[in-house]
C-alpha cells in the first residue's frame, strides 16, 4: 500500500514563535514533492547513458601495478613479521625479559641457548628457575624485587613456553603427554625450596562508597600535589568511567576525542533535556583477533546527589579547557544551558573539532621553560596512574592497596548481580568469551551471601554483609600515612646504608679529578638513594602493621577501664589553609547539595563545570621539595580570606621589588612571572644566589627547545633566543647563569 503524502502547511511562512529560534510550524510539512519511500526509476546508469559494456580491465587501466618480482619476493620473504603474535607492549616486555634471563643463564653455565631450547627437558627448566630465583641483581647491576609467590613462578614458566615456541617453532613437550605434569611437580618443589607463598593477592573491590571517598580525597587533599591541575581532574574522570563501565584500565587511558560523543538528548517523559556522553573503547585485548568496540552511553542525572560521581562535570570541563567543541562560542556551562533541541528532533549533537580526533583525553605533563604543561599528544602511562591511585588510597586511610582493576572487579560483580544485565550482555561489556573467565578471575573469594540465614531460613542481613565486605570496613583515619622527619632520618643508621656511604667516602678520598662525574661514584650514589627509599618503605609498612595490632588492643583496654569514645562526628568538610584558590573554588562548587529547583540545579552544574575547566589550566607544580615551612601563629583577622589575600599581595610586591633592586637576588624572576604557578612556588626564596643559579639552569634553561617562544613575563617582553635570555637574566634581574 502506498504511504499517504504529507501535506504542506500554508501558514508555515507566516507564523513564528518569538520565544524560540526554531520554526515550529514547519515540522509537519515538506518542501519536496517526492515521498522518502518512493523510488525514482528515471535515474541514469552511473557510467553514463546506461552503457554497461565497460569491462574490468577498462576500469583498472589507470591503476599503477607492481612488477611481478614484487609479489615473488613476498612469497620468498622468510624474514616477514607476519608470523609474530599480536601481543601488547607489556606482554612483549615480559617475554623479552624472560628470554634475556635465559640467555644470561646459558652464558653462566656455558651452553648454547638456541640448542638448549630445542632440547629442553624438565631438568633444564628446574635448573633455570632455581638460578632465576637466586638472582639478586638484574640488568645493569640493578637490584631486583625477586619472585615472592608461586603464582608468579607459574606465570614465568608460561612465558618461558612462549619464548621457546617463538625461537624453535614448536611447543615445549609436544608429543610427550606427561611433560607438563612433570614440570608442574618440579615447579612446586622449587617454590617450596625458595619459600614462595601460595596465597594470592586479595582482590580489593572498589565499591561506589569507597569510590566516592577516593574522589573526595583526590579533590580536597593538599598532601598529594600533581604537576598540573588537569591531572587531578583526569584521574577523577578515569575513576568515574572505569567504575561505571567496567572497562580495562588501559582501554580507558587509550580514549581519544574521536571516541567521545556529546549531545543534548530529549527526555521521552517530558523532563528537561539531558546531557548525554558516549564513549567507545576500541583498544582492548586483541590477541585472539580484533574485538568489536563497545559504546557506553551515560545520561546526565538531574538533581544528582553528588557531583563527585558525575563524569559529565569532569569531561565537559576538560573539553572546554581544550576548546575542543566545534562551535566556537561553546566555552562554558552556561552556554550549554542555553541550548535547545529543534522541534521534531530528539537530540542536538555537540560536535568536537575533527582536527582533535586523535588527541588523547588523558595526557601526561611535560616540563617547559615556565614550569609544567600538558603534552598535546603524549598519552598518560598506566604506571603513573597506578602510583596516583596507590597514593590516594593511603591518603584516604584504606588498609588495602588501591589499584585500578578494583573498579573493574566491582562493576563486574554489580553486573552479575543485576537482573537487568544478562550473561551475554555482561560478557560483551567485560570483553569475555564466556562466564568462566569472570568466575575464575574476577569473582571475589569473599562470600557476600548471608549463608547462615539462607540455610536456616532467616531473613538475610544484606546490609550487614555489604558492610562486612566493602573496603570502608578497614578504614582508619589515625593510621600512619607517612614517616615523620625523625623516622625518615633514622634509615641513615641502617647497616647497609652505612656500608654504602663508607664505600662512597673511600672512593672520594682515593679518586683523582671530579669524583661526581665518575661512573662508580654515580652508581654508589644511586644505590644509596635506592636503599634509603627501600628502608623507608619497609619502616612505614612495619609502623602501619604495628598500629593496626596495637590500636585494637589499646582501644579494648581503654574501654574495659571505663573510658568511652567521643561520639561527636565531624559533619563539615575542613579545607586546608594552604589550599590554592582555584582548588578551593573547585571543591566548593563540586561538593554541594542538589538544588531545590531546576534553575538552582542548573547553576550548580554549570558552576562545577566552569571551575573544572579553570582548574585544568592551573599548574600545581608537583610535590613540594625540601622541609615543610614552620607554621607561625598570628592575631586572628575579622576576615581570614581577605587577610590571606592581602598577605599574598604584599609578598608578591616584595618579591617583585627584589628581582629588580637586589644585586644577587634569591627569587627566580621566571617563576615569579608565571601566574599559573602556586603562590609558594612563585615567591620561593632560595638559600643562596648560587642555589638560584642551579634552579634557573635546571628548570628553565635546560627545558628550552628549538622553536619555543621565549620571554620575560615580569618585564612583559619577548626574547629572541637562549643567550638573549641569559643576558637579560644577569643584566636586569641579577641571576647569573
N, C-alpha and C positions, 0 to 999 in steps of 0.2 A: 504493500500500500504506500502510495506517495505521501510524504510528510507534508502537512499544510504549510503554505508560505506564511512568513511573518509579515505583517503589515507595518508600514511606516507611520509614525505619529506625525500628524500635521502641525502640532503645536510645539514640536521639539526645538524649533529655531526661535521661538518667541518667548519661551518661559525659561528663566534661570533662577537658581537659588542663591541669594545673596550671602548665605551662611557657609557655602561650600564652593570649592574651586572646580567641582565636578558637575557636569550636566546630567542631572538625574533622569530627565525625560527621554534621553536618547538610548536608554538601556533596552527598551522593548523593541526598537526598530533596527533596520539595517539599510545601508546605502547601496547594497548590492542586490541585483535582481536575480541572482543565482543562489539557490539553496546550497548550504555546505555539503548536503548529501547527494546533490545532482552530479552526474558525470558528464564532462564536456567531451563529446565524441568528435569534435572538429579539430582536435589538436594534431598538427602535422608531425611526421616522424622526425625525431631529433637529428637524424643525419641529413634532413632536408628533402622535402617533397615526397617522402615515403619511400625513397630509393633504398632498398635493403641489400644491394649487390656488393656492399663493402665487405672485403674479406679480412681475416685476422692479420694477414701479412701487410695489408694496406694500412691498418691502424698502427702497427708497430714499426713502420719504416723510420720514424723519427727517433726511436729509442736507440741509444748507443749501447751496443752489447760488448762484452768482454771477449777476447780471443779464446780459442779452445784450450790453450795452455793454462789459462787462469783457472779453469774448472778441473783440469787434470792435476794441477798442483794441489788443489784442495783434497782430491781423492788420495794423494800420496802423502799428505801432511801428517807426519807422526808426532809433531810437537804441538798439535792443536790442543786448546784448553776445553774442548767440548766434553771431555770425559770427567772434568773436575766437578765434584759435588757442589751444589749451591748452598754453602754454609754462610752464616753471618760472620762478621769480623771477629766477634768474641769467641765463637766456636773455632775459627781458624787459628786464633792466638793460642787456644788450649791445645789443639792438635799439633801445631808447630812447636809449642813448648815441650810437649812430651817427646816429640821427635828429637829435639835438641838434647834433652836429658839422656835419651837412649844412645845418641851419638857420643855424648860425654862418657857414658858408662862403657861403651865399646872401646873408646880410646883409652880408658883407665885399665881395662882388662886385656887390651891389645888384641881386639878381634875386629873383623870387618863387619860394619853394621848391616849392609845390604845382604851379605851372606847369612848373617845371624837371623835376620827377619825371614829369609827364605827357608831356613832350617830351624824355626822356632820350636822350642819344647817347653813343657811345664817347668822344668828345672831352670831354663833360661829366664823365664818370667819370674820365678821365685828369686833368683839371684838379682835380677834387675830391680825389683821392687824393694828388696832388702837394702840394696845400695842406695836407692832413691830416698828411703825413709831415714837413712843415716846421714844424709847431707844436711849441713847447717849453713852453707854458703852457696849462692847461686851465681848467675852470670855477673861478671864484673866484681866478684867478691862481696856482693850484697847479701845481707842476712835474709834468709827465707823464713816464712812463718812456720812451715812444716805441715804435715798431714796429722790431723788430730782425731778423725772419725773414720770408721770402717766404710761408711757410705762414700766418702771422698776417695778412698782407695779403690772402691769398685768403679767409680767414675773414671779414674785414671786408667784402669785396665780396659774399660770400654773404649776410651780414647786411643789407647795403645793398639787396640784391634784395628781401628780406622787407619792409624799410621801404617801398620803392616800391610793392610789391604791397599792403601794408596801406593806404597812402594813396590809391592810384589804382584799386585793384581789378583791375589787370591785371599780368601778369608782364613783366619787362624783356625787350625783344627778342622779344616774342610775334609770330610771323609772319615774323620775319627769321631764317633758318637760320644765317646767318653772323655774327650779332651776338655771340654768346658767344665765338666764335673770335677775333673782332677784339678783344674786351675782354681775353681771356686774353693775347693778344700784347701789348697795351698794358700790362697789369699786369706782365708780365715785364720790359718796358723800364723801367717806373717802379721796380721792385725793383732793377734793375741800376744805375739812376741814383743811388739813395739808399743803395747798398751793403748791401742786405739779404742775409742769408745764406740759402743753400738747405739747410743742414744742419739736420736735425730733431733735437730733443732725444732723447737716448738713453733708452730705457725701462729704468729701474733696477728689475729684477725682485727682489723681496724674498723669497728662498728661506727655508726653515724654519730653517737655521742662522743666517742673518742676523737673522731674526725673534727667535730666542732671545737673541741678543746685544743687540738693541734692548730687549727686555723686561727683561733683566738690568740694562742701563744705566738704564732708567726706574726700576727698583726700588731700586737701590743708590746712585744719584748724589745728591749734595747740592748740586751746581752748578746743577741745574735745580730750582727750587722753585715749586710751584703755589700758588695762593691757598688751596686746600682739599685735604686729603688724598684726598678722594673722586676728584678728577681724576686722581691717579696711578693709582688702580685703574681708573677709567673708560677711560683710554687703553690700559691693558693689555687690558681686555675688548674694546675696539674692535679692537685688533690681532689678537686671537685669533679673533673672529667673522669679521672681514673676511678674514683669512688662510685660514681653513678653509672658507669658503663661496664666496668669490669675488664677493660682492655689491658693488655700487657703494658708495662711502663714505657718500653721503648716505642710502642705504637703511638702513644700519646706524645712523646717527645718528638716524634718524626712528623707531627702535623705541620702542614704548610697552609698558607692563606687560601690556596685553591681547594682545600678540604673543608673550609668553613663557609657556611651559608647562613646569612642573617636575613630575616624577613619579619614583616608585621602581619600577623595572622588574625583573621576574623574569628570571633568566638561563635560557634554554631548556636549556643544557648542565648546569645544576645548580650553578653557582657562586653566589657571594654576590650579593645584589640590587645593581643598579647605579642610580646617579642619572642620569636622562635629562633633558636640557634640550632644548627645541624652540623655535625662533624663526622667525617668519613675517615676511617682508619684503613689505610692501604698497606702500611709497612708492618706486616705481621710475619710469623714464621712461614717460610716458603720453601723449605727443604723438600717436601713431598709434592711441590707444584704450587703455582700461583693460586692464592685463595681470593675469592670474591670479597670485595670490600664491604664492610658493614657501615651503615649510616645510622646515627643515633640522634633523633630529634629531642630537644629539651625545651618545652614551652615554659614561658615565664609564669611564676606563681604570684598572683596579686595578693597583697597583704601577707607577704612571706614572713613567717615568724622570725627568721634570722637571715639577714643578707650575707652572713658569713658563708652560708651554704649555697649562695646564688652564683652560678657560673656566668650569668648574664652581666652582672656588675663587673666582674674581673675581665671578661673577654671584651666587652664593649669599651671598657676603659683602655685596654691595650690597643684596640683597633683605632680609637680616637687619638691616642697618643702617637700612633704610627701614621695618622692621617691616611688610613687605608680605604675609607669609603670612597666610592666613585663620585658621589655627589659632593662637590667641594664645600658646601655650607653645612654638611652634617658633621659638626665638630663638638657637640655637647649633648648631654642627656635631654636638655630642654628642646633641642632641635628634633630629637626622636619623638618626644611627647606631642609635638605639634602636627605630626604626620597623620594622615587618614588613608583609608583604602577606597579606591574608586568603586562606586556602586556597580554591582554586577560581578565584581571580582571578590575573591576570598583572601587575597594576600597582596602585600606590597613588598617586592624584593628590595633589600638594601644591598646593592651590588658592591663588591670590593674591586679595587683597581686591578685590571688584568696584569699590569707590569709587576705586581707584588705577588703573583700566583705562587711562585716557588720560594718565597721568603719564609723561613721557619717561624712559627709562633713563639717557640721557646728558643731563645738565643743567648749565647754566652757574652760576657763583657770583655772588653779589651782595654789595655792601658793606652792613653793618648797623652798629648802634651799638657792637657788641662785636667787630667785625672782619669776617670773610667767612663767609657761609653759603651752602649750596646752594639755589638757587631751587627752589621747589616745582613750578613749571610751565614755566619758560622752557628751551627746548632748547639744547644746546651747538652753536654755529655751526661750519660747516666751516672757516672762516678761522682760528679758534682752534686747531682740531685740526691743521691744516696747519702752523702755526707750531710747535706742540709736536713734531710728527714731524721737522721740519727741525732743530730744536734737539737732539733726541735722536740724530739721525744724525750731527751734528757731535760730540757727546759720545762717541758710540760709535766715532769715528775713521774713519768712512767717507769715501771720496773723493767719491762721488756724493751728490746731494741726495736725501734720503729723502722720498718722497711717498706718500700713502695708496693711490693707484692701483697702486703696485708690488705690493701684496698681491693685487690682482685679476689682474694680469698673471701672477703666479706660479701662482695657483690655476687659471687658465685653461690654462696650459701643462701643469700636472700632470694636469688632467682630460683633456686632449687626448692625453697620452702613456699614460694608464692604459687597460688592457684592460677594466676594469670599468665604464667610462663610455662609452656610445655617443655618436654625434654628436648625436642627438636629445636625450639627457639633458643633454649639455653645453650645447646651445643653450637648453634650458629653464632650467638653473641660471644661466647668464650673461645670460638675457633677450635672446638674439639671434634674429633671424629665420632666418638660415642661417649656414653656416660662413664665408662671405666676410667678414663683419664681424670675426670672430676673426683671420682670415688677414691682413686689411688693416690692422687697428688694434691688435691685441693680441699677435700672434706677434712675438717678438723677432727683429731682423735680425742678431743674433749667432748664427751657426750652431753648434748644440750637438752635432752629429754629428761623429764622427771620420772625415772624408771620405777621408783618405789610407788609413786602414785598410780602409774599405769598398771603395775602388777596387782596392787591392792584394790584397784577400782576407785581410788580417791580422785578428787579434782586436782588437776595438775597445777602446781605453783609456777606458772611460766615466768612471771615477773621476777621471782627469786632465782630461777635457773638462768635467766638472761643476765641478772646482776652477778651471778657466780662465774659467768663465762666471759664477760666483757673485760677489756683492759682497764677500765676505770676502777675495778676492784682493787688493783695493786698500786693505785696512785698514792703518793705520799709527798706533800709539798715540802716537808722538812728533810727529805733525803738529800745527801750531798750531791751538788751538781758540778762542782769544780773544786780544785785544790786551793787552799789558802797560800799566801806568799811563803810562809814558813814551810808548809808541806811541800811546795814546789821546789824550794831551795834544798830540802833535805835529800833529794835524789843525788845531789853532787857528792854526798858522802858514801854512796854505794861502792863496794869494792871494784866492780867492773868499770864504773866511770872514773874512779881514781887511777886505775891501771892505764886506761886510755889517755887520761890527761898527763900522767907521768911520761908515757911514751912520746907524747907530742912535745912536752917540755925538753925531753932529752934530744929529740930531733932538732928542736930550735937551737939548742946550745951547740950542736956539732955541725950545723949547716952553714954553708958559705953563700952569701948573696941574700936576695929577698926570699925568706923562707916561705912566706904566704903564697908565693906563686909556684912552689914545688908540688908535684903531684902527690907524694906521700903525705905531705902536710895537709893538703886539702882532703884527702881520703880520711885521715885521722879526725879532722875537724867534723867531717860529715858523720863518721861513726859515733863521735861523742854526742852530737846533737840527736842522732837516732836513738842511741842508748838512753839518753835522758828522757826522751819522749816515751820510750817503752816503759821506763821505770815510773814515770808519772801516770801512764795509763794503768799499769798494774796496781799502783798505790791507790788510785781513785776507785778501781774495782774492789779492792780489798776494803776500803773505807765504806763503800756502799753496802757490801755484803755484811760487814760487821754492824752497820747501822740497822739493817733490817732485822738482824738477830737480837741485838741488844735493846733496840727500841721496844720491841714487843715485850721482852721480859721486864723492862723498866716500867712500861705502862701498866702491866699486870700488877707489879709490886706496889706502885703508887695507888692504884685503885683499892687493892686489898688493905692498904694502910689507912683508908678513909678519905682520900682526896678524890675530887671529881673533876672532869674535864669542863672547860669553859664552853658553854653551849651557844655562845654568840657567834653566829656565822656571818662572815662578811658578805654583804649583799650588793655592794657597789664596786665598780672597777677602778682601782687606783692606777693612775698613769704615772710613769717615771718622770722625775723632774728634768732629766736630761733628754727627754724625747723631743726630736726635731718638730717644728711646727707643721710641716707637710704630713708627717706621720700622725701627729695629734689630730689633724683635720681628718685624715683617713679613718682613724679609729672612731672619732665622734660621729662620723656620717654612716659608718658601716654597722657598728654595734648600737642599734637603735630599735625601739619598739615599732610595730606596724602602726600606720596612720589610722585614724578613726574614719576618715572619708577617703574617697578615691583621689581627690586632689592632694591631700596630705601624703598619701602613699606614693603618688607620682613624684612629688617634690622630694620625698625621702629617697626614692630610687635614683633620681637624677643627681641629687647631691652626692650620693655614693659613687656614681659613675664619673662625675666630674673630679671628685677627689682622687679616684683611682687613676684617671688619665693624667692628672697633675703629678701624682707620685711616681708614675712611670718615667718621668723626666728628671727625677731627683737623684743626685749622687749621694749614696750613704758613705762611701769611702772605704768600705771593707772593715775588718776587725781592727779595733784600737790597739796600737802598738805601745809597748812600754808600760809603766806602772800607772794605775788609775790615780787621778788627781785627788788630793785631800779635800774633803768637804768642809767648807767654812760656814760657820753659823753667822747670821746677820739679823738685824732687827726686822721684824715682820712688817710687811708693807700692806697697805689697805687693799691693793690690787696686785697679787703676785705676778700675774702675766704681764701687766704694764711695767712693773719693776724689772722683770727679766728682759723685756724688750728694750727698756732704757739702758740697762747694763750692757746688752749686746751692742747697742748703738755706740756707747762710749768706748767699748773695747775696739770696735771696728775703726772708729775715728783715731784712736791712739795707735793702732796698727798701721793705718794709712799714713799717719804722720811719720812713723818710724822708718818706713821704707823710702822716704824722701829725704829725711833730715839726718839720720844716723850714718856715720861713715861706713861702718860694717854692721848692718842690722842682723837680727836673728830670726826675722819673719820673712817667709817666702812671698814675694810680690805676685808670683804666678798663682799660687793657691788663694791669696787674698782677693784677687780679681775674679775668681771663679765663684759665681753666686750660687751654683747648684751644689757646692760642697757644704757639709755641715759646718756650723759656726766654729766648732772646736778645731777643725782642720784648717779653716781659713786664717784663724788668728793664732795658730800654734807657734810658740817661740822655742827655737832650738837652743840647746845648751851652749853653743858657741857658733861664731860665724863659719868655722870650719865644718861643723855638722850641717849648717845650712847649705854650704857648697856641695857636700856629698848628696844631700837631698835633691838639690837643683840638678845635678848631673844625672842621678839615678832615676828620678821620676819624670823629669821634663826633657832634658837634652837627649837622653837615650831613646825616648819614645817618639822622636820626630822622624817621620818617614818622608820620602820624596813625594812632593806634591801637596803636603799638608799646608794649610793656611796658618801662618804664624803671626801672633800679635800679642801685645801687652794690654790686657783688659783694664789694668789700673790706669794707664795713660790713655787708653782708648785710641791706640794707633796700631797699624799693621806693620809687620817687619818682613823683609824680603827673604831671608834665609837664616840658617843656624848661626853663622858668625855674627850676623847683624843682631840676633837676639842676645848672644853672649856679650857683645859690646854694649848694648843697651842696658843689660842687667848690671854690668860693672860701673858704667859711667853715670847712670841715672839712679839706680837703686842700691849700689854698693855691694852687689852679690858677685863675688869672684868665682870664675869657673875655669 
